[in-house]
Amino acid sequence: MAGRGRGSASSVAALLCAAAILVASAPGAEAGTTYLVGDAAGWTRNVDYGQWLAGKTFHAGDMLVFKYNATYHDVVWVSKGGYRRCIVSPKGRAPVYRTGYDAVRLPAGTHYFICGAPGHCQAGMKLAVKVY
């Protein structure tokens, strides 16, 4: 009986290792590049996010990390129209992040982020990211 228990544990361990290898090698499972939005300044006012984007190429699976003071700012993932007009979609339609340290994995496409605090987006706290 004791031998059967050890064999079962070995089989389970082998299956778990195999599953981990399959997940790690699955398409789309590879870790992308992580970008701290605004670098050392973070997500705040008086940062030129167009300059921050310059020279960067984003790929599906990359991660944006928004680091900010949650007392004054948030991050809202908006539509192109919301980005252009600095408008947060009606309740429940746009993801809103408020922790002060939010990581967003990017799918392919163009994605728009703004600060929803009054006047902040109009002052330039907005980001449009094209992801390949």
Secondary structure per residue as TSV (DSSP state, phi and psi in degrees):
chain	resnum	aa	ss	phi	psi
A	1	M	-	360.0	-41.6
A	2	A	H	-62.0	-37.8
A	3	G	H	-64.8	-36.5
A	4	R	H	-66.3	-38.0
A	5	G	H	-62.6	-43.6
A	6	R	H	-67.1	-38.6
A	7	G	H	-63.6	-40.6
A	8	S	H	-63.6	-42.3
A	9	A	H	-63.5	-40.2
A	10	S	H	-65.0	-40.7
A	11	S	H	-64.0	-43.6
A	12	V	H	-63.2	-44.1
A	13	A	H	-61.4	-42.3
A	14	A	H	-64.6	-41.8
A	15	L	H	-64.1	-41.4
A	16	L	H	-64.0	-40.0
A	17	C	H	-63.7	-43.9
A	18	A	H	-62.7	-42.5
A	19	A	H	-62.8	-41.3
A	20	A	H	-63.0	-39.9
A	21	I	H	-65.8	-42.6
A	22	L	H	-63.1	-43.4
A	23	V	H	-63.9	-44.3
A	24	A	H	-64.9	-28.7
A	25	S	H	-99.0	0.5
A	26	A	S	-68.6	145.9
A	27	P	T	-58.0	137.5
A	28	G	T	84.1	-7.4
A	29	A	-	-85.6	-15.5
A	30	E	S	-66.9	143.3
A	31	A	-	-74.6	134.4
A	32	G	-	-86.6	-172.0
A	33	T	-	-80.5	142.5
A	34	T	E	-103.7	129.5
A	35	Y	E	-117.7	129.4
A	36	L	E	-88.2	110.6
A	37	V	T	-61.0	125.5
A	38	G	T	80.2	5.2
A	39	D	G	51.6	-131.8
A	40	A	G	-63.5	-29.9
A	41	A	G	-70.5	-31.0
A	42	G	-	77.6	-157.9
A	43	W	S	-95.5	99.3
A	44	T	-	-157.6	177.0
A	45	R	S	-75.8	163.4
A	46	N	S	65.2	31.4
A	47	V	-	-118.9	135.8
A	48	D	-	-88.1	94.7
A	49	Y	H	-71.3	-24.4
A	50	G	H	-63.1	-42.3
A	51	Q	H	-65.1	-41.1
A	52	W	H	-62.2	-37.8
A	53	L	H	-71.7	-27.0
A	54	A	T	-53.8	128.8
A	55	G	T	83.6	-4.0
A	56	K	-	-96.6	139.8
A	57	T	-	-120.3	122.3
A	58	F	B	-101.0	142.5
A	59	H	-	-124.5	152.7
A	60	A	T	-53.5	133.2
A	61	G	T	99.7	-15.9
A	62	D	-	-66.0	159.0
A	63	M	E	-121.2	132.4
A	64	L	E	-101.0	131.9
A	65	V	E	-113.5	120.4
A	66	F	E	-100.1	116.0
A	67	K	E	-114.4	124.1
A	68	Y	-	-160.1	168.2
A	69	N	-	-84.3	108.7
A	70	A	T	-68.2	-11.8
A	71	T	T	-70.0	-31.7
A	72	Y	T	-112.7	-20.3
A	73	H	-	-132.5	166.8
A	74	D	-	-148.6	-178.0
A	75	V	E	-130.3	126.0
A	76	V	E	-121.5	126.1
A	77	W	E	-88.2	108.1
A	78	V	E	-115.8	174.1
A	79	S	-	-78.5	172.7
A	80	K	H	-60.1	-41.9
A	81	G	H	-64.1	-41.0
A	82	G	H	-62.8	-37.2
A	83	Y	H	-65.6	-49.5
A	84	R	H	-63.6	-40.4
A	85	R	H	-97.1	-1.2
A	86	C	T	56.8	49.8
A	87	I	-	-122.4	131.0
A	88	V	-	-84.2	131.8
A	89	S	-	-57.5	159.6
A	90	P	S	-54.2	153.6
A	91	K	T	-39.5	131.5
A	92	G	T	84.4	-4.5
A	93	R	S	-96.3	-30.3
A	94	A	S	-115.8	131.1
A	95	P	-	-61.7	132.6
A	96	V	E	-119.9	128.8
A	97	Y	E	-110.8	136.4
A	98	R	-	-138.4	17.5
A	99	T	S	-82.6	-22.3
A	100	G	S	96.9	-11.6
A	101	Y	E	-153.1	90.5
A	102	D	E	-118.5	131.4
A	103	A	E	-107.6	130.2
A	104	V	E	-124.3	120.5
A	105	R	E	-84.2	130.2
A	106	L	-	-94.3	125.0
A	107	P	-	-85.1	170.6
A	108	A	S	-63.6	150.1
A	109	G	E	123.6	-173.4
A	110	T	E	-106.7	132.2
A	111	H	E	-125.4	143.9
A	112	Y	E	-124.3	132.4
A	113	F	E	-130.6	139.9
A	114	I	E	-137.2	164.0
A	115	C	-	-91.4	129.0
A	116	G	-	-84.8	-3.0
A	117	A	S	-67.4	140.1
A	118	P	T	-51.8	125.8
A	119	G	T	83.1	-14.4
A	120	H	T	-70.5	-44.3
A	121	C	T	-62.3	-45.5
A	122	Q	T	-59.8	-28.4
A	123	A	T	-84.5	3.3
A	124	G	T	108.7	4.0
A	125	M	-	-84.4	73.0
A	126	K	E	-151.6	153.3
A	127	L	E	-146.3	127.5
A	128	A	E	-115.5	120.1
A	129	V	E	-120.1	119.5
A	130	K	E	-91.0	126.2
A	131	V	E	-118.3	126.9
A	132	Y	-	-94.8	360.0
